[in-house]
């Protein structure tokens, strides 16, 4: 790496960025379906648990792909499958 950043800090930074992106995606999904399509999501606690599980699953998948692919071009190809 070109900077003096520790590997742990680098990975945590990537994970935190993915968590923020995933939370934003779920929030958009929730708000659009709730207010535009009038969908009833049910118990708010269950929705919160679903959002947390979704965030961990997507972040884990993104980190797995980032660890396995050799470069950015291969990652783009992997996500398009």
C-alpha positions, 0 to 999 in steps of 0.5 A, a space after each residue: 500500500 502507498 500509505 502508512 495505514 495499517 491493514 486493520 484500519 484499511 479493512 475497517 474503513 472499507 467495511 464502514 463505507 459498505 455499511 453506510 451504503 447498505 443502510 442508505 439502500 435499505 432506508 430508500 427501499 423502506 421509505 419508497 415501499 412504505 410511502 409510495 406503494 403503501 406497503 405495511 412492513 409490520 412490527 418496527 422491531 422486526 424491520 430493524 432486525 431485518 435491516 441489521 441482518 441485511 446490512 451484515 449480509 451485504 457487507 460480508 458479501 462485499 468484503 468477500 468479493 473484495 478479498 477474492 478478486 485481483 482488481 477493480 475490473 474483475 470485481 465489476 465483472 463479479 457483481 454483474 453475474 
